[in-house]
Amino acid sequence: MCLAIPGKLTEIYQKETLRMAKIDFGGIVKEICLEYTPEAKIGDYALIHVGFAISLMDEEEAQETLKLIKEISEFEDEIS
């Protein structure tokens, strides 16, 4: 099983021959590769897995996914 986390693209640039981006995960900004999603643009939400944007998603779907991840985390804290 793999886990992909949604984030919002805030900057797009070239790094050597790769199309790269900065993506915001609710205040945490990371560098990711956009080679699998060439249609991505600033402001889009993407699913990120091991540093790669693997698909784009709409904002509503991204926010719902982030909400569910937060609920899982809070539940794990309660049972620990």
Buried (B, 14 or more C-beta within 10 A) or exposed (E): EEEBBBBBBEEBEEEEEEBBBBBBBEEEEEEBBBEEBEEBEEEBBBBBBEEBBBBBBEEEEBBEBBEEBEEEEEEEEEEE
